[in-house]
Amino acid sequence: MVQIDPSLVQWSAVEAERDGRPLLVLLHGVGSHEGDLIALAPYLPQQFVVASLRAPLPHGDGFSWYSLSTPGAPDPGAVDDAAEAVLAWLDSLGAHHPSVSLLGFSQGGSLSLQLLRHAPERFAFAAVLAGFVVPAAGDDATLERAAARDDAVTAARPAVFYGRGDVDQVIPADAVERTSAWLETHADAEQTVYPGLAHGISQEELDDLNAFIGRVTAAPVVDGGASVVAGEAASAD
């Protein structure tokens, strides 16, 4: 059983300044750590308190949410375990935030969508940057549970921002196509492809993300800021 270590969470605000503010949870990519995506916090709407989590499994010099396997198609059970760990951590916070939203990069993006499958009503929105949706796999009972979760997502129609680069060599083309089709079916999704962007995050994408957040939450839009590229080992899991 994997767990989130609360002592390793990096926050954008001290504890006394978190209560009553909407929470944005950052989920890094494989081989990275909680200190990576927290660099985005100054360039996101400032009414959010941002929490950047460390994935529970060691991976090289960083960490991962689940073990690597087939590129773009990891073991869904392992992704479920990671999702349950994040939900347990959220439960431990209590009712101190009026809303919770997700922002995940690559492997963290796949986890964001898996979290929507587990609890679609719990999240105000999800931002998936260079990520993908995990395909269902397993016996008949497992596939039935997965289909029921997807039906619950369809009923909720969560707001999702899906951004990716057109020269990303990490996420396989079939995973990209699967994700785009899944979002069209199950979510209220904004999908944008960025010319010339590889496996990272561009300033243009960050600007579009802020505009999306403003539309779905009535948050003020943050203009400009330094270009930010999220670091990650080259893997599609």
ChimeraX commands (.cxc) that place a marker at each C-alpha (Angstrom):
marker #1 position 0.00,0.00,0.00 radius 0.5
marker #1 position 1.45,3.35,-1.03 radius 0.5
marker #1 position 1.01,6.54,0.97 radius 0.5
marker #1 position 1.63,10.26,0.65 radius 0.5
marker #1 position 4.10,11.56,3.24 radius 0.5
marker #1 position 2.51,14.79,4.52 radius 0.5
marker #1 position 5.84,16.03,5.86 radius 0.5
marker #1 position 7.21,16.17,2.29 radius 0.5
marker #1 position 4.38,18.19,0.76 radius 0.5
marker #1 position 5.55,21.60,-0.46 radius 0.5
marker #1 position 2.99,24.35,0.07 radius 0.5
marker #1 position 2.72,27.79,-1.49 radius 0.5
marker #1 position 1.59,29.27,1.83 radius 0.5
marker #1 position 2.31,28.74,5.50 radius 0.5
marker #1 position -0.27,26.75,7.44 radius 0.5
marker #1 position -1.89,29.82,8.98 radius 0.5
marker #1 position -2.67,31.18,5.49 radius 0.5
marker #1 position -4.21,28.03,3.96 radius 0.5
marker #1 position -7.56,27.67,5.69 radius 0.5
marker #1 position -10.60,28.64,3.63 radius 0.5
marker #1 position -8.74,28.91,0.31 radius 0.5
marker #1 position -9.34,26.65,-2.71 radius 0.5
marker #1 position -6.68,23.95,-2.98 radius 0.5
marker #1 position -4.73,23.10,-6.14 radius 0.5
marker #1 position -2.83,19.81,-5.91 radius 0.5
marker #1 position 0.27,19.39,-8.11 radius 0.5
marker #1 position 1.31,15.90,-9.26 radius 0.5
marker #1 position 4.78,15.68,-10.78 radius 0.5
marker #1 position 6.08,13.38,-13.50 radius 0.5
marker #1 position 8.16,10.23,-13.17 radius 0.5
marker #1 position 11.71,10.79,-11.99 radius 0.5
marker #1 position 10.86,14.19,-10.56 radius 0.5
marker #1 position 9.86,15.40,-7.09 radius 0.5
marker #1 position 7.67,17.78,-5.13 radius 0.5
marker #1 position 10.09,20.67,-5.66 radius 0.5
marker #1 position 9.55,20.71,-9.43 radius 0.5
marker #1 position 5.99,21.84,-10.19 radius 0.5
marker #1 position 5.82,24.09,-7.12 radius 0.5
marker #1 position 7.80,26.54,-9.29 radius 0.5
marker #1 position 4.52,27.14,-11.14 radius 0.5
marker #1 position 2.79,28.50,-8.03 radius 0.5
marker #1 position 3.72,32.20,-8.53 radius 0.5
marker #1 position 2.28,32.05,-12.06 radius 0.5
marker #1 position -1.08,30.54,-11.08 radius 0.5
marker #1 position -4.14,32.39,-9.71 radius 0.5
marker #1 position -3.20,33.56,-6.26 radius 0.5
marker #1 position -6.45,32.78,-4.46 radius 0.5
marker #1 position -5.39,29.12,-4.61 radius 0.5
marker #1 position -3.22,27.53,-2.01 radius 0.5
marker #1 position -0.97,25.12,-3.89 radius 0.5
marker #1 position 0.26,21.78,-2.54 radius 0.5
marker #1 position 2.94,19.86,-4.46 radius 0.5
marker #1 position 3.06,16.17,-3.50 radius 0.5
marker #1 position 5.97,13.75,-3.64 radius 0.5
marker #1 position 5.17,10.46,-5.37 radius 0.5
marker #1 position 5.68,7.47,-3.06 radius 0.5
marker #1 position 7.99,5.24,-5.14 radius 0.5
marker #1 position 11.73,5.92,-5.62 radius 0.5
marker #1 position 12.78,6.25,-9.26 radius 0.5
marker #1 position 16.38,7.16,-10.04 radius 0.5
marker #1 position 17.13,10.51,-8.45 radius 0.5
marker #1 position 13.41,11.23,-8.10 radius 0.5
marker #1 position 10.11,9.47,-7.57 radius 0.5
marker #1 position 7.18,7.92,-9.42 radius 0.5
marker #1 position 3.49,7.37,-8.75 radius 0.5
marker #1 position 3.58,3.82,-10.11 radius 0.5
marker #1 position 6.10,1.47,-11.68 radius 0.5
marker #1 position 7.06,1.79,-15.33 radius 0.5
marker #1 position 5.62,-0.75,-17.73 radius 0.5
marker #1 position 4.22,-0.51,-21.27 radius 0.5
marker #1 position 4.65,3.12,-22.43 radius 0.5
marker #1 position 1.33,4.93,-22.17 radius 0.5
marker #1 position -0.43,1.86,-20.74 radius 0.5
marker #1 position 0.67,1.16,-17.16 radius 0.5
marker #1 position -0.92,-1.38,-14.82 radius 0.5
marker #1 position -4.23,0.31,-13.89 radius 0.5
marker #1 position -4.21,-1.35,-10.48 radius 0.5
marker #1 position -0.98,0.44,-9.59 radius 0.5
marker #1 position -2.44,3.75,-10.76 radius 0.5
marker #1 position -5.54,3.06,-8.64 radius 0.5
marker #1 position -3.28,2.54,-5.62 radius 0.5
marker #1 position -1.66,5.94,-6.21 radius 0.5
marker #1 position -5.07,7.58,-6.63 radius 0.5
marker #1 position -6.29,6.08,-3.37 radius 0.5
marker #1 position -3.17,7.38,-1.62 radius 0.5
marker #1 position -3.87,10.92,-2.83 radius 0.5
marker #1 position -7.53,10.66,-1.79 radius 0.5
marker #1 position -6.49,9.44,1.67 radius 0.5
marker #1 position -4.14,12.42,1.99 radius 0.5
marker #1 position -6.95,14.78,0.98 radius 0.5
marker #1 position -9.21,13.16,3.58 radius 0.5
marker #1 position -6.56,13.85,6.22 radius 0.5
marker #1 position -6.77,17.59,5.53 radius 0.5
marker #1 position -10.35,17.83,6.72 radius 0.5
marker #1 position -12.87,20.38,5.45 radius 0.5
marker #1 position -10.54,23.38,5.26 radius 0.5
marker #1 position -10.78,24.10,1.54 radius 0.5
marker #1 position -13.94,25.09,-0.37 radius 0.5
marker #1 position -12.73,23.23,-3.47 radius 0.5
marker #1 position -9.95,20.94,-4.65 radius 0.5
marker #1 position -8.45,20.90,-8.16 radius 0.5
marker #1 position -5.66,18.92,-9.82 radius 0.5
marker #1 position -2.69,19.76,-12.02 radius 0.5
marker #1 position -0.56,16.87,-13.22 radius 0.5
marker #1 position 2.38,16.62,-15.59 radius 0.5
marker #1 position 2.92,13.43,-17.63 radius 0.5
marker #1 position 2.65,10.54,-15.17 radius 0.5
marker #1 position 1.04,13.00,-12.78 radius 0.5
marker #1 position -1.43,13.87,-15.54 radius 0.5
marker #1 position -2.44,10.23,-15.87 radius 0.5
marker #1 position -2.95,10.14,-12.11 radius 0.5
marker #1 position -5.12,13.28,-12.29 radius 0.5
marker #1 position -7.49,11.56,-14.71 radius 0.5
marker #1 position -7.51,8.40,-12.59 radius 0.5
marker #1 position -8.49,10.54,-9.60 radius 0.5
marker #1 position -11.43,11.85,-11.62 radius 0.5
marker #1 position -12.45,8.25,-12.19 radius 0.5
marker #1 position -12.36,7.55,-8.45 radius 0.5
marker #1 position -14.10,10.73,-7.28 radius 0.5
marker #1 position -15.30,12.94,-10.15 radius 0.5
marker #1 position -17.53,15.01,-7.90 radius 0.5
marker #1 position -14.65,15.91,-5.61 radius 0.5
marker #1 position -12.63,18.08,-7.98 radius 0.5
marker #1 position -13.41,21.51,-9.44 radius 0.5
marker #1 position -11.15,20.87,-12.44 radius 0.5
marker #1 position -8.16,18.88,-13.62 radius 0.5
marker #1 position -5.26,20.14,-15.73 radius 0.5
marker #1 position -3.39,17.43,-17.63 radius 0.5
marker #1 position -0.10,18.61,-19.14 radius 0.5
marker #1 position 1.65,16.13,-21.45 radius 0.5
marker #1 position -0.29,13.32,-19.81 radius 0.5
marker #1 position -2.65,10.54,-20.84 radius 0.5
marker #1 position -5.58,8.46,-19.68 radius 0.5
marker #1 position -4.80,4.96,-18.42 radius 0.5
marker #1 position -6.53,2.18,-20.41 radius 0.5
marker #1 position -8.63,-0.31,-18.50 radius 0.5
marker #1 position -7.31,-3.86,-18.20 radius 0.5
marker #1 position -8.07,-6.98,-16.19 radius 0.5
marker #1 position -10.76,-9.60,-15.75 radius 0.5
marker #1 position -14.45,-9.04,-16.45 radius 0.5
marker #1 position -15.21,-7.76,-12.95 radius 0.5
marker #1 position -12.33,-5.29,-13.10 radius 0.5
marker #1 position -13.43,-4.03,-16.51 radius 0.5
marker #1 position -17.00,-3.60,-15.24 radius 0.5
marker #1 position -15.76,-1.49,-12.33 radius 0.5
marker #1 position -13.67,0.60,-14.72 radius 0.5
marker #1 position -16.66,1.14,-17.00 radius 0.5
marker #1 position -18.81,2.18,-14.03 radius 0.5
marker #1 position -16.17,4.72,-13.02 radius 0.5
marker #1 position -16.09,6.14,-16.53 radius 0.5
marker #1 position -19.90,6.38,-16.46 radius 0.5
marker #1 position -19.64,8.38,-13.23 radius 0.5
marker #1 position -17.16,10.75,-14.88 radius 0.5
marker #1 position -19.56,11.18,-17.81 radius 0.5
marker #1 position -22.38,12.04,-15.42 radius 0.5
marker #1 position -20.24,14.65,-13.65 radius 0.5
marker #1 position -18.68,16.12,-16.84 radius 0.5
marker #1 position -15.66,17.56,-14.97 radius 0.5
marker #1 position -13.76,20.50,-16.45 radius 0.5
marker #1 position -10.42,19.34,-17.86 radius 0.5
marker #1 position -7.56,21.23,-19.52 radius 0.5
marker #1 position -5.45,18.95,-21.73 radius 0.5
marker #1 position -2.31,20.50,-23.18 radius 0.5
marker #1 position 0.46,18.77,-25.10 radius 0.5
marker #1 position 3.26,19.51,-27.54 radius 0.5
marker #1 position 3.17,18.32,-31.13 radius 0.5
marker #1 position 6.79,17.12,-30.95 radius 0.5
marker #1 position 6.48,15.28,-27.63 radius 0.5
marker #1 position 8.44,12.05,-28.16 radius 0.5
marker #1 position 7.60,10.62,-24.73 radius 0.5
marker #1 position 3.84,10.06,-24.85 radius 0.5
marker #1 position 2.98,7.48,-27.57 radius 0.5
marker #1 position 0.60,8.55,-30.34 radius 0.5
marker #1 position -1.96,5.89,-29.43 radius 0.5
marker #1 position -2.04,7.16,-25.84 radius 0.5
marker #1 position -2.62,10.70,-27.09 radius 0.5
marker #1 position -5.47,9.55,-29.36 radius 0.5
marker #1 position -7.00,7.49,-26.55 radius 0.5
marker #1 position -6.86,10.44,-24.17 radius 0.5
marker #1 position -8.39,12.89,-26.61 radius 0.5
marker #1 position -11.26,10.51,-27.39 radius 0.5
marker #1 position -11.83,9.71,-23.70 radius 0.5
marker #1 position -12.02,13.40,-22.81 radius 0.5
marker #1 position -14.47,14.13,-25.62 radius 0.5
marker #1 position -16.73,11.37,-24.32 radius 0.5
marker #1 position -16.49,11.86,-20.57 radius 0.5
marker #1 position -15.45,15.44,-19.71 radius 0.5
marker #1 position -15.99,19.09,-20.50 radius 0.5
marker #1 position -12.51,19.35,-21.94 radius 0.5
marker #1 position -10.39,22.07,-23.47 radius 0.5
marker #1 position -7.71,20.43,-25.61 radius 0.5
marker #1 position -4.80,22.39,-27.07 radius 0.5
marker #1 position -1.76,21.26,-29.06 radius 0.5
marker #1 position 1.34,23.51,-28.94 radius 0.5
marker #1 position 3.53,23.62,-32.08 radius 0.5
marker #1 position 7.21,22.99,-31.39 radius 0.5
marker #1 position 6.67,21.96,-27.76 radius 0.5
marker #1 position 8.34,18.72,-26.67 radius 0.5
marker #1 position 7.76,17.02,-23.30 radius 0.5
marker #1 position 7.47,20.12,-21.16 radius 0.5
marker #1 position 5.37,23.16,-20.30 radius 0.5
marker #1 position 5.58,26.37,-22.30 radius 0.5
marker #1 position 4.66,29.91,-21.31 radius 0.5
marker #1 position 1.86,29.88,-23.92 radius 0.5
marker #1 position 0.44,26.74,-22.34 radius 0.5
marker #1 position 0.67,28.26,-18.89 radius 0.5
marker #1 position -1.16,31.37,-20.12 radius 0.5
marker #1 position -3.89,29.19,-21.64 radius 0.5
marker #1 position -4.14,27.21,-18.41 radius 0.5
marker #1 position -4.64,30.39,-16.40 radius 0.5
marker #1 position -7.35,31.54,-18.81 radius 0.5
marker #1 position -9.04,28.13,-18.46 radius 0.5
marker #1 position -8.91,28.35,-14.67 radius 0.5
marker #1 position -10.43,31.80,-14.86 radius 0.5
marker #1 position -13.30,30.52,-16.98 radius 0.5
marker #1 position -14.15,27.51,-14.84 radius 0.5
marker #1 position -13.62,29.08,-11.41 radius 0.5
marker #1 position -14.06,32.84,-11.98 radius 0.5
marker #1 position -10.41,33.22,-10.90 radius 0.5
marker #1 position -8.45,36.32,-11.95 radius 0.5
marker #1 position -6.14,35.58,-14.87 radius 0.5
marker #1 position -2.40,35.80,-14.18 radius 0.5
marker #1 position -0.51,37.48,-17.01 radius 0.5
marker #1 position 3.06,36.78,-18.06 radius 0.5
marker #1 position 5.84,35.28,-16.01 radius 0.5
marker #1 position 9.01,33.40,-16.71 radius 0.5
marker #1 position 8.86,30.43,-19.04 radius 0.5
marker #1 position 8.63,27.23,-17.03 radius 0.5
marker #1 position 9.56,23.76,-18.22 radius 0.5
marker #1 position 8.79,20.84,-15.93 radius 0.5
marker #1 position 11.63,18.38,-15.63 radius 0.5
marker #1 position 11.03,14.67,-16.00 radius 0.5
marker #1 position 12.78,11.51,-17.03 radius 0.5
marker #1 position 11.80,10.43,-20.54 radius 0.5
marker #1 position 9.03,7.93,-19.96 radius 0.5
marker #1 position 5.37,7.68,-20.79 radius 0.5
marker #1 position 4.29,5.97,-17.57 radius 0.5
marker link #1:1,2 radius 0.2
marker link #1:2,3 radius 0.2
marker link #1:3,4 radius 0.2
marker link #1:4,5 radius 0.2
marker link #1:5,6 radius 0.2
marker link #1:6,7 radius 0.2
marker link #1:7,8 radius 0.2
marker link #1:8,9 radius 0.2
marker link #1:9,10 radius 0.2
marker link #1:10,11 radius 0.2
marker link #1:11,12 radius 0.2
marker link #1:12,13 radius 0.2
marker link #1:13,14 radius 0.2
marker link #1:14,15 radius 0.2
marker link #1:15,16 radius 0.2
marker link #1:16,17 radius 0.2
marker link #1:17,18 radius 0.2
marker link #1:18,19 radius 0.2
marker link #1:19,20 radius 0.2
marker link #1:20,21 radius 0.2
marker link #1:21,22 radius 0.2
marker link #1:22,23 radius 0.2
marker link #1:23,24 radius 0.2
marker link #1:24,25 radius 0.2
marker link #1:25,26 radius 0.2
marker link #1:26,27 radius 0.2
marker link #1:27,28 radius 0.2
marker link #1:28,29 radius 0.2
marker link #1:29,30 radius 0.2
marker link #1:30,31 radius 0.2
marker link #1:31,32 radius 0.2
marker link #1:32,33 radius 0.2
marker link #1:33,34 radius 0.2
marker link #1:34,35 radius 0.2
marker link #1:35,36 radius 0.2
marker link #1:36,37 radius 0.2
marker link #1:37,38 radius 0.2
marker link #1:38,39 radius 0.2
marker link #1:39,40 radius 0.2
marker link #1:40,41 radius 0.2
marker link #1:41,42 radius 0.2
marker link #1:42,43 radius 0.2
marker link #1:43,44 radius 0.2
marker link #1:44,45 radius 0.2
marker link #1:45,46 radius 0.2
marker link #1:46,47 radius 0.2
marker link #1:47,48 radius 0.2
marker link #1:48,49 radius 0.2
marker link #1:49,50 radius 0.2
marker link #1:50,51 radius 0.2
marker link #1:51,52 radius 0.2
marker link #1:52,53 radius 0.2
marker link #1:53,54 radius 0.2
marker link #1:54,55 radius 0.2
marker link #1:55,56 radius 0.2
marker link #1:56,57 radius 0.2
marker link #1:57,58 radius 0.2
marker link #1:58,59 radius 0.2
marker link #1:59,60 radius 0.2
marker link #1:60,61 radius 0.2
marker link #1:61,62 radius 0.2
marker link #1:62,63 radius 0.2
marker link #1:63,64 radius 0.2
marker link #1:64,65 radius 0.2
marker link #1:65,66 radius 0.2
marker link #1:66,67 radius 0.2
marker link #1:67,68 radius 0.2
marker link #1:68,69 radius 0.2
marker link #1:69,70 radius 0.2
marker link #1:70,71 radius 0.2
marker link #1:71,72 radius 0.2
marker link #1:72,73 radius 0.2
marker link #1:73,74 radius 0.2
marker link #1:74,75 radius 0.2
marker link #1:75,76 radius 0.2
marker link #1:76,77 radius 0.2
marker link #1:77,78 radius 0.2
marker link #1:78,79 radius 0.2
marker link #1:79,80 radius 0.2
marker link #1:80,81 radius 0.2
marker link #1:81,82 radius 0.2
marker link #1:82,83 radius 0.2
marker link #1:83,84 radius 0.2
marker link #1:84,85 radius 0.2
marker link #1:85,86 radius 0.2
marker link #1:86,87 radius 0.2
marker link #1:87,88 radius 0.2
marker link #1:88,89 radius 0.2
marker link #1:89,90 radius 0.2
marker link #1:90,91 radius 0.2
marker link #1:91,92 radius 0.2
marker link #1:92,93 radius 0.2
marker link #1:93,94 radius 0.2
marker link #1:94,95 radius 0.2
marker link #1:95,96 radius 0.2
marker link #1:96,97 radius 0.2
marker link #1:97,98 radius 0.2
marker link #1:98,99 radius 0.2
marker link #1:99,100 radius 0.2
marker link #1:100,101 radius 0.2
marker link #1:101,102 radius 0.2
marker link #1:102,103 radius 0.2
marker link #1:103,104 radius 0.2
marker link #1:104,105 radius 0.2
marker link #1:105,106 radius 0.2
marker link #1:106,107 radius 0.2
marker link #1:107,108 radius 0.2
marker link #1:108,109 radius 0.2
marker link #1:109,110 radius 0.2
marker link #1:110,111 radius 0.2
marker link #1:111,112 radius 0.2
marker link #1:112,113 radius 0.2
marker link #1:113,114 radius 0.2
marker link #1:114,115 radius 0.2
marker link #1:115,116 radius 0.2
marker link #1:116,117 radius 0.2
marker link #1:117,118 radius 0.2
marker link #1:118,119 radius 0.2
marker link #1:119,120 radius 0.2
marker link #1:120,121 radius 0.2
marker link #1:121,122 radius 0.2
marker link #1:122,123 radius 0.2
marker link #1:123,124 radius 0.2
marker link #1:124,125 radius 0.2
marker link #1:125,126 radius 0.2
marker link #1:126,127 radius 0.2
marker link #1:127,128 radius 0.2
marker link #1:128,129 radius 0.2
marker link #1:129,130 radius 0.2
marker link #1:130,131 radius 0.2
marker link #1:131,132 radius 0.2
marker link #1:132,133 radius 0.2
marker link #1:133,134 radius 0.2
marker link #1:134,135 radius 0.2
marker link #1:135,136 radius 0.2
marker link #1:136,137 radius 0.2
marker link #1:137,138 radius 0.2
marker link #1:138,139 radius 0.2
marker link #1:139,140 radius 0.2
marker link #1:140,141 radius 0.2
marker link #1:141,142 radius 0.2
marker link #1:142,143 radius 0.2
marker link #1:143,144 radius 0.2
marker link #1:144,145 radius 0.2
marker link #1:145,146 radius 0.2
marker link #1:146,147 radius 0.2
marker link #1:147,148 radius 0.2
marker link #1:148,149 radius 0.2
marker link #1:149,150 radius 0.2
marker link #1:150,151 radius 0.2
marker link #1:151,152 radius 0.2
marker link #1:152,153 radius 0.2
marker link #1:153,154 radius 0.2
marker link #1:154,155 radius 0.2
marker link #1:155,156 radius 0.2
marker link #1:156,157 radius 0.2
marker link #1:157,158 radius 0.2
marker link #1:158,159 radius 0.2
marker link #1:159,160 radius 0.2
marker link #1:160,161 radius 0.2
marker link #1:161,162 radius 0.2
marker link #1:162,163 radius 0.2
marker link #1:163,164 radius 0.2
marker link #1:164,165 radius 0.2
marker link #1:165,166 radius 0.2
marker link #1:166,167 radius 0.2
marker link #1:167,168 radius 0.2
marker link #1:168,169 radius 0.2
marker link #1:169,170 radius 0.2
marker link #1:170,171 radius 0.2
marker link #1:171,172 radius 0.2
marker link #1:172,173 radius 0.2
marker link #1:173,174 radius 0.2
marker link #1:174,175 radius 0.2
marker link #1:175,176 radius 0.2
marker link #1:176,177 radius 0.2
marker link #1:177,178 radius 0.2
marker link #1:178,179 radius 0.2
marker link #1:179,180 radius 0.2
marker link #1:180,181 radius 0.2
marker link #1:181,182 radius 0.2
marker link #1:182,183 radius 0.2
marker link #1:183,184 radius 0.2
marker link #1:184,185 radius 0.2
marker link #1:185,186 radius 0.2
marker link #1:186,187 radius 0.2
marker link #1:187,188 radius 0.2
marker link #1:188,189 radius 0.2
marker link #1:189,190 radius 0.2
marker link #1:190,191 radius 0.2
marker link #1:191,192 radius 0.2
marker link #1:192,193 radius 0.2
marker link #1:193,194 radius 0.2
marker link #1:194,195 radius 0.2
marker link #1:195,196 radius 0.2
marker link #1:196,197 radius 0.2
marker link #1:197,198 radius 0.2
marker link #1:198,199 radius 0.2
marker link #1:199,200 radius 0.2
marker link #1:200,201 radius 0.2
marker link #1:201,202 radius 0.2
marker link #1:202,203 radius 0.2
marker link #1:203,204 radius 0.2
marker link #1:204,205 radius 0.2
marker link #1:205,206 radius 0.2
marker link #1:206,207 radius 0.2
marker link #1:207,208 radius 0.2
marker link #1:208,209 radius 0.2
marker link #1:209,210 radius 0.2
marker link #1:210,211 radius 0.2
marker link #1:211,212 radius 0.2
marker link #1:212,213 radius 0.2
marker link #1:213,214 radius 0.2
marker link #1:214,215 radius 0.2
marker link #1:215,216 radius 0.2
marker link #1:216,217 radius 0.2
marker link #1:217,218 radius 0.2
marker link #1:218,219 radius 0.2
marker link #1:219,220 radius 0.2
marker link #1:220,221 radius 0.2
marker link #1:221,222 radius 0.2
marker link #1:222,223 radius 0.2
marker link #1:223,224 radius 0.2
marker link #1:224,225 radius 0.2
marker link #1:225,226 radius 0.2
marker link #1:226,227 radius 0.2
marker link #1:227,228 radius 0.2
marker link #1:228,229 radius 0.2
marker link #1:229,230 radius 0.2
marker link #1:230,231 radius 0.2
marker link #1:231,232 radius 0.2
marker link #1:232,233 radius 0.2
marker link #1:233,234 radius 0.2
marker link #1:234,235 radius 0.2
marker link #1:235,236 radius 0.2
marker link #1:236,237 radius 0.2
view
